[in-house]
């Protein structure tokens, strides 16, 4: 029991000290909330278990009913106070999880429709910014379409950052041998035309060495004209 209590109480307090030292107040509050939750849960569980298992004398409980009632009342009140931030934390986790799933699904469907050769490697959220990493031998579709769709799903403006990792496709046939097709990556920002890459000495288009990244912020619906 002592080891279990130590495992439940000491690590959160250690995290509180480390995060406070780094100036991360949000993480410190979360760790301290976990400490209080574990502490109150241990006290409530111990009270119930000791009462039901007969470790407490009934006559002693009756003689100290007032002090016991005060102690139990304090513990219950602390549990109710802790319950409120826990509810908000749980709600935030549910909203974040729902948005993560929505962003992943929307990005995958957008890539399949406008750039079917691309593979969505990862989709992460940072507040209202969606960061997606894609790879494949194809250029990106219009990111403004995806940004507008995510804005409609989230109910607030979303900033989109797409990172494309170019790949090559190697094909082999018994008659033609091995053929490697290098990708031509020409990212186009909304409203701008990308310059066509200059052909190399062999007549094929040159491939940029950098990893293109596109950012898009959706245009408010009121400013979008017909067509």
N, C-alpha and C positions, 0 to 999 in steps of 0.2 A: 504493500500500500504506500509506503514511504517513497519507494522508487517511482511509482505511478504518479504520485503527487508532485514529486520533483520534476519529472518529465513534462508534466502539464503546466507547471508554473514558472520554472526557471528559464527555459528557452524564450518564452515571450518577453520576459523582463530583460533578458540579454539583448534581444532584438530592439527593444525600446531604447536601451542605452546606446547601441551602435547607430541606430538611425537618428537619434537626437544629436549625437556627435557629428554626423554628416549633415545635419540641418534638414533632414527629410521628415517634416512634421506629420505628413499624411501617413507614411508607413509606421511612424512611432505611435500614432493614435490607433491604427489598426492592430498593432501588436499589443498595446495596452488594453484595448477592448477584448482581445482574445484572452489576456491574462485575467481580466475581471470575470469574463464568462466562465472560464475554467474554475476560478476560485468560488464563485457563487454556486456553480453546479456541484462542486465537491461538497460544499457545506450543506446544500439541500439534500443531496444523496445520502450523506452521512447521517443527517438528522432523521430521515425516513428509515434508513436501514437499522440504525441503533434503536429507534422506537419500536419497529416491528419485530426485531430479534430479541427483545426483552432485556437489553442492556441497561435500560433506565428503570428505576423504581417508581411505581405508580404513586406511592405516598410522597416520594420526593418531588415528583412532578406537581402534585397538588399543592404542596407546601411552597413551591417556588413558581407557581403558575404565572404570576405577574412578570417576573424577570424572563421566564422562558417565552412568554408571549411577546415581550419586547424584542428579544433576540430573533425569534422566528419572523416577526414583523419586519425587522430591519433587513433580514436576508431576502424576504419576499419583495420588499420595496426595491432593494438593489437589483433583484432579478427583473423587475418591471422596468426599471430605468435602463438597464442594459439591453432589454428587448427592443427598445425603440431604435437605437442606432443599428442593431442587428437587422431589423426589418428593412431599413434604408439600404444597408450594405447588400442584403440579399436581393433587393429590387434592382440595385445597380448592376449586380452580377448577372441577373436574368436579362436585363436590357442589353448589356454588353454582349452576352452570349447570343442573343437573338440578332443583334446587328452584325455580329461576326458571321453567323450563318447566312444572313441575307446578303452581305457583301460578297461572300465566297460564291454563293449561287449566282448572283447577278454577274459577277466577273467571269465565271466559267461560261455562262450562257452567252454573254457578249463576245467572248473570245471565239466560241464555237460558231457564232453567226457571222462575224466580220473577219475573223482570222482563224480559220479552222485548223491550220497547221501549227498553231501555237499551243503550248501547254502551260496552264496556270500552276506555277510552282508553289506560291504562297500568297496569302491575303491576310494582312494585319490591319488593326485599327489603332489610331492614335488620336483620341478625341473625335473630331469630325473629319479627320484626314484618313483616307483609305490608301494603303500602300500595297501594291500588288507586284509580284515578280513573275514574269513570263519568259518562256524560252521557245525557240523554234526557228525554222528557216523562212520566216514571213514577216512582213511589216505589220505594225499595229494598226488596228482600226481607229476610227474617230473616238478619242477618249471623252469628248463632250457628251456623247450619247450615253456612255456608262455613268458619267458624273451626274447627268440629269436624272437617270433612272434611280441612282442611289439617293439623290436628293428627295425624290418623290417617296421613296420607301422610308427614309429616316425622318422626313418632315422638316428638315432644316438643310441649309447649304452644306455641301460636301466638297472638300478638296481632294483631288485624286492624283496620286503619283504612281506612274507605271514604269517599271524598269524591265527592259527587254534584253535578254541574253541571246545573241545570235548563235545558231548551231548549223552544222553542215549535214547534208543528206548523202549517204553513200549507197549507190545502187550497183548491183552486179548481175550480169547475164553471161551465159556461156558464149554467146556470139560477139557481144560488144565488150566484154570484160568488165572492169570496175570503173564506175563513173562517180566522181564526187562533185556535188553541186554546192557551191558556197553561197550563203544567203546574201541578198542585197538589202541592207537595212537603211531605209530612208524615212526617218520619223518626221511626221508633219504636225506641227502645232496648229491648233484651231485658228483659222483665219490667215494662215501663212502657207506658202507653197515651198516645198523643199526643193533644193537644187538637185538635179540629176547627177549622180556620180560619174566622174570621167572614166572612160574605158581605159584599161591598162594595155600593156604591149601586146597581149594576146587577143585583144578585142573584147574581153569580158569586162563587166562592170566591177569597179573596185569596191572592196568591202571596208567600211570604217573599222578602226581598231577599238574605238571606245564603245561603251555600253550606253545606248540611247535611253534617255529618260524623258517621259512626257508628263506634264502637269496640266490639269484641266479643272476649271471651276465652272459649274453650271451657270448658264445664263438664265436670269429670272424669266418665268413664263410670260410676264407682261411685256417683255422687250423682244420676244421672238415673233418675227413677222411671218406672214403666210408664205408657204413654199420653202 
